[in-house]
Amino acid sequence: MTSYGDLLAAAKQQIVEVDTQQAAQLIQDGYITVDVREPEEFDQGAIAAAIHIPRGYLESQIEQRLPKRDTQIVVYCAGGARSAFAAKTLIELGYSQVVSMDGGFTKWKSEGRAWDLPDTLTQNQRNRYQRHLLLPEIGEEGQQELLEAKVLLLGAGGLGSPAAMYLAAAGVGTLGIIDMDIVDESNLQRQIIHDTTRVGQSKVESARQTINALNPYINTKIFDTRLSAENVLDLLSEWDVVVDGADNFPSRYLLNDASVKLGVPVVHGSIFRFEGQVTVFDPINGPTYRDYVPVPPPPELAPSCSEAGVLGVLPGIIGSLQALETIKLLLNLGDSLIGRLLAFDALEMTFREYKLHRSEENQVTYDNRDRIRIVEYDQFCSPTLA
């Protein structure tokens, strides 16, 4: 019968093993380190910048983490056994430049070589975000990035409700919410972050209570105020992404000009009756709101939801898409909606995509950011430059 020792010896005959000194030189020369120990071992220390993939997940995750088969890899574990089996597996998967570090991290550390205490998730966090951790495109590193991220939501209404709840559930570490309204019974048909017991309460406080109940480890900052020319730059300056749930043109233009001046991307959403739209305005890498809507339409062509109505479930769809695009921006995942407008028709159950382009006539640009003047747009929405 074949023993564990026989399997290990056979594996070592099929791979290249190096000692810790050789491994250190290879790492210095640019080799990527892959740590195949268990999470509790990794938490106690690791070689700097090591990619952590527990041995049991190696086959399912390595292709997403290191897609190029000619990547130069030093794989290690605690003593050199698991890394030998891991190296054999990587070779079988087509990775051509793989070595296993004999002696593992135990020997590396005992020799006084450099190592780090990595930022890791707590056991509670691993349990909570387990389904994210199973995605190679996110994993523990991506979840750490989400926990360190800061997202500001303009509005705690129809769009802000699902966006805030899904971002909180996903573990976005700091959420800011701006809204000066109070919860009205007519809101409850679509604004799912509020409930009947909170009618008459401020929306931002109601939203904070729901978020805290959903994920008490999220830092929620509320701003019970109206977005204005006086406060918009201060409010936007500390955030990575802004989720736009505004329902009026003056707020959208004000948000646009401030975000362009600061270089902060905006995940835009809008709803009307049975239709919704989502896009991403990135002032550095793509078109902005003024490229999309150079001037506001006349009031008779743009009635509000309170005048025209809205299907209650529609903001749940659009707000969820906004949350999705926000997470993609934070983690640099997939293809964002920068330069693309996604239009949804609930009655036809169709999605249509339209291209958005920068306008040469638009002067409110990131390149002109020093000239942008932030003014109130209650009476007009034309650009104001110094």
C-alpha positions in Angstrom: 0.0 0.0 0.0 1.1 3.6 -0.7 1.8 5.7 2.4 1.8 9.4 2.9 5.6 9.4 2.8 5.6 7.6 -0.6 3.2 10.2 -2.0 5.3 13.1 -0.7 8.5 11.5 -2.0 6.9 11.0 -5.4 5.7 14.6 -5.5 9.1 15.9 -4.7 10.6 14.0 -7.6 8.3 15.9 -10.0 9.0 19.4 -8.7 11.8 21.9 -8.1 12.6 22.5 -4.4 14.7 25.4 -3.2 16.0 26.2 0.3 15.0 29.4 2.1 18.1 31.3 0.9 17.4 30.5 -2.7 13.7 31.3 -2.2 14.6 34.7 -0.8 16.8 35.5 -3.8 14.0 34.4 -6.2 11.5 36.6 -4.4 13.9 39.5 -4.6 14.2 38.8 -8.4 10.5 39.1 -8.8 8.9 35.7 -8.0 5.4 35.7 -6.6 4.9 34.0 -3.3 1.9 31.8 -2.7 1.1 30.8 0.8 -1.0 27.6 1.0 -1.3 27.3 4.8 -4.7 27.5 6.6 -6.1 30.9 7.5 -5.3 30.5 11.2 -1.6 29.9 10.3 -1.5 32.8 7.9 -2.9 35.1 10.6 0.1 34.4 12.7 2.5 35.8 10.1 3.5 35.5 6.5 6.1 36.5 3.9 5.4 40.1 2.8 3.0 40.4 -0.2 2.3 36.7 -0.2 -0.9 35.6 -2.0 -2.8 33.5 0.4 -4.7 30.5 -1.1 -5.3 27.7 1.4 -4.3 24.3 -0.1 -7.9 23.1 -0.3 -8.8 26.0 -2.6 -5.7 26.1 -4.7 -7.2 24.3 -7.8 -10.3 26.4 -7.8 -8.7 29.8 -7.2 -5.3 29.9 -8.7 -6.4 30.6 -12.2 -8.3 33.7 -11.2 -5.6 35.0 -8.9 -2.7 34.2 -11.2 -4.1 33.7 -14.7 -0.7 33.7 -16.6 0.8 30.2 -16.7 4.3 31.5 -17.0 4.1 33.4 -13.7 7.2 32.8 -11.6 6.0 31.3 -8.3 7.5 30.3 -4.9 4.9 28.3 -3.1 5.4 27.6 0.6 3.6 26.2 3.7 4.7 25.6 7.3 7.3 22.9 6.6 7.5 22.1 2.9 5.1 19.2 2.6 1.9 20.8 1.5 3.8 23.2 -0.7 5.4 20.2 -2.5 1.9 18.8 -3.3 0.8 22.3 -4.2 3.7 22.8 -6.6 3.0 19.4 -8.2 -0.7 20.5 -8.7 0.4 23.9 -10.2 2.7 22.1 -12.7 -0.2 19.8 -13.7 -2.3 22.9 -14.3 0.3 24.2 -16.7 2.3 26.6 -14.5 5.8 26.3 -15.9 7.9 28.2 -13.4 7.0 26.9 -9.9 9.3 26.0 -7.0 8.5 24.8 -3.5 10.3 26.2 -0.5 11.8 23.4 1.6 11.5 24.0 5.3 8.5 26.4 4.8 7.7 29.4 6.8 8.8 27.8 10.1 12.4 27.7 8.8 12.1 31.1 7.1 11.1 32.7 10.4 13.6 30.8 12.6 16.4 32.2 10.4 15.3 35.7 11.2 14.2 36.5 7.7 11.7 39.3 7.1 8.0 38.6 7.6 4.8 40.5 8.2 1.8 40.1 10.5 -0.9 40.5 7.7 -4.1 42.4 8.0 -6.6 39.6 8.3 -10.3 39.1 9.0 -11.6 38.1 12.3 -13.4 34.7 12.6 -16.7 36.6 12.9 -15.9 38.5 9.7 -14.9 35.3 7.9 -18.3 33.7 8.8 -20.2 36.8 7.8 -18.5 37.3 4.4 -17.8 33.6 3.7 -19.6 33.7 0.3 -17.4 36.6 -0.8 -14.2 34.8 0.4 -15.1 31.9 -1.8 -15.0 34.1 -4.9 -11.4 34.2 -6.1 -12.1 37.7 -7.6 -12.8 39.0 -4.1 -11.3 36.7 -1.5 -9.9 38.0 1.8 -7.9 40.8 0.2 -10.9 42.1 -1.6 -13.0 41.9 1.5 -10.4 43.9 3.4 -10.6 46.5 0.7 -14.3 46.7 1.1 -14.0 47.1 4.9 -11.6 50.0 4.3 -13.8 51.7 1.7 -15.9 54.8 2.2 -19.1 55.3 0.2 -21.4 58.3 0.4 -25.1 57.9 -0.5 -27.0 61.0 -1.6 -30.5 60.2 -0.4 -32.1 57.6 1.8 -35.1 57.1 -0.4 -36.1 54.7 -3.1 -32.6 54.3 -4.6 -30.6 54.9 -1.5 -32.5 52.3 0.5 -31.5 49.1 -1.4 -28.0 50.5 -2.3 -27.3 51.3 1.4 -28.5 47.9 2.6 -26.6 45.9 0.1 -23.4 47.9 0.6 -23.7 47.4 4.3 -24.4 43.7 3.9 -21.3 43.5 1.6 -19.1 45.0 4.3 -18.3 48.4 2.9 -16.7 49.7 6.1 -17.9 53.3 6.2 -21.3 54.5 4.8 -22.3 58.1 4.7 -26.0 59.1 4.1 -27.2 62.6 3.2 -30.9 63.4 3.5 -32.9 66.1 5.2 -36.4 64.5 4.8 -38.5 62.6 7.3 -40.1 59.2 6.8 -43.6 59.5 5.4 -46.1 56.7 5.1 -46.2 57.1 1.4 -42.4 56.3 1.3 -43.0 52.7 2.6 -44.2 51.4 -0.7 -40.6 51.5 -2.1 -38.1 52.8 0.5 -37.4 49.6 2.2 -34.8 50.9 4.6 -37.7 52.4 6.7 -40.7 50.9 8.4 -44.0 51.9 9.9 -42.6 52.5 13.3 -40.4 55.2 12.0 -43.0 57.4 10.3 -42.1 61.0 11.3 -38.5 60.1 12.1 -35.6 61.6 10.1 -34.7 59.4 7.2 -31.0 59.3 8.0 -31.6 58.2 11.5 -34.0 55.5 10.3 -31.5 54.3 7.8 -28.8 54.1 10.4 -30.9 52.0 12.6 -31.6 49.5 9.8 -27.9 49.4 8.8 -26.8 48.8 12.4 -29.3 46.0 12.7 -28.1 44.4 9.5 -24.4 44.8 10.1 -23.4 46.4 13.4 -19.7 46.4 12.3 -20.3 49.1 9.7 -19.4 52.7 10.5 -22.4 54.8 9.5 -22.2 58.6 9.3 -25.4 60.5 8.8 -25.9 64.1 7.5 -29.4 65.4 8.2 -28.9 68.4 5.9 -29.6 69.7 2.5 -26.8 69.4 -0.1 -25.8 72.9 -0.9 -23.0 74.9 -2.5 -21.7 75.7 1.0 -21.3 72.1 2.2 -21.0 69.9 -0.9 -17.2 70.0 -1.2 -16.7 69.2 2.5 -19.3 66.5 2.3 -17.8 64.8 -0.7 -14.1 65.2 0.0 -13.5 62.1 2.2 -15.3 59.5 0.1 -14.1 56.9 -2.5 -17.4 56.8 -4.4 -20.7 58.6 -4.3 -24.0 56.9 -4.9 -26.5 59.3 -6.5 -30.1 58.8 -5.4 -31.1 62.4 -6.0 -34.6 63.1 -7.5 -34.1 66.6 -8.8 -31.9 68.4 -11.4 -30.3 71.1 -9.2 -28.9 68.4 -6.8 -27.6 66.4 -9.7 -25.8 69.3 -11.3 -24.4 70.4 -7.9 -23.2 66.9 -7.2 -21.7 66.6 -10.7 -19.7 69.8 -10.4 -18.4 69.0 -7.0 -17.5 65.5 -7.9 -15.7 66.7 -11.0 -13.7 69.2 -9.0 -12.7 66.6 -6.5 -12.3 63.7 -8.9 -14.7 61.4 -7.1 -16.7 58.9 -9.2 -20.5 59.0 -9.0 -22.7 55.9 -9.5 -25.9 57.5 -10.9 -29.4 56.1 -10.8 -32.8 57.5 -11.8 -36.3 56.1 -11.9 -39.6 57.2 -13.5 -42.9 55.2 -13.5 -41.8 51.8 -14.9 -38.3 52.8 -16.2 -34.9 53.2 -14.6 -31.4 54.1 -15.6 -27.9 53.4 -14.2 -24.5 54.6 -15.2 -21.1 55.6 -13.7 -19.8 59.1 -14.0 -16.0 59.1 -13.6 -14.6 62.6 -14.0 -11.1 61.3 -14.6 -11.8 58.3 -16.9 -15.1 59.0 -18.6 -18.1 61.3 -19.3 -20.0 63.0 -16.5 -23.5 64.1 -15.9 -23.1 67.3 -17.9 -22.0 65.3 -20.9 -25.2 63.2 -20.5 -27.6 66.0 -19.7 -26.1 69.4 -20.8 -29.2 71.3 -19.8 -32.2 70.3 -17.7 -35.4 69.5 -19.6 -38.4 71.8 -19.0 -40.4 70.9 -15.8 -43.4 69.6 -17.8 -41.1 67.0 -19.4 -39.6 65.9 -16.2 -42.2 65.4 -13.5 -41.1 63.9 -10.2 -42.1 60.5 -8.9 -44.5 62.2 -6.5 -46.3 63.6 -9.5 -46.0 60.7 -12.0 -45.7 57.7 -9.7 -43.3 54.9 -9.6 -43.6 51.1 -9.4 -42.5 50.2 -5.9 -40.1 47.4 -6.8 -38.3 49.4 -9.5 -36.0 51.4 -7.2 -35.0 48.1 -5.6 -33.7 46.9 -9.0 -32.0 50.1 -9.9 -30.6 50.7 -6.4 -29.2 47.2 -6.3 -27.5 47.8 -9.6 -26.0 50.9 -8.2 -24.6 48.9 -5.2 -23.2 46.4 -7.6 -21.4 49.1 -9.7 -20.1 50.6 -6.5 -18.5 47.4 -5.4 -17.1 46.8 -8.9 -15.4 50.3 -8.7 -14.1 49.7 -5.2 -12.5 46.3 -6.2 -11.8 47.1 -9.8 -13.9 44.2 -10.9 -15.2 43.5 -14.4 -16.4 46.2 -16.8 -18.0 49.1 -15.1 -20.7 51.3 -16.6 -18.3 54.2 -17.2 -19.3 55.5 -20.6 -22.3 53.3 -20.8 -25.9 53.9 -19.8 -28.0 50.9 -18.8 -31.8 51.5 -19.3 -34.3 49.2 -17.8 -38.0 48.9 -18.8 -40.0 46.9 -16.2 -43.1 46.5 -18.4 -41.1 45.1 -21.3 -38.6 43.4 -19.0 -35.7 44.6 -21.2 -32.3 46.1 -20.6 -30.8 48.4 -23.3 -27.4 49.9 -23.3 -26.4 53.3 -24.7 -22.9 54.7 -25.2 -22.1 58.0 -23.5 -19.3 60.2 -24.7 -17.5 63.3 -23.5 -18.8 66.5 -25.1 -16.3 69.0 -26.4 -18.7 71.8 -25.4 -18.7 70.7 -21.7 -16.2 72.9 -19.8 -16.9 71.4 -16.4 -14.1 68.8 -16.6 -11.5 67.4 -14.3 -8.8 69.1 -16.4 -10.6 72.4 -15.7 -11.2 71.6 -12.0 -9.4 74.6 -10.7 -11.8 76.9 -12.6 -15.0 75.3 -11.5 -17.1 77.4 -9.2 -19.6 75.7 -7.0 -22.9 77.6 -6.9 -26.6 76.9 -6.2 -28.6 75.6 -9.1 -32.1 76.2 -7.9 -32.6 78.8 -10.6 -30.3 77.6 -13.3 -28.1 74.6 -14.1 -25.6 76.2 -16.5 -21.9 75.6 -15.8 -20.0 78.2 -13.8 -16.3 78.6 -14.3 -13.9 81.1 -12.8 
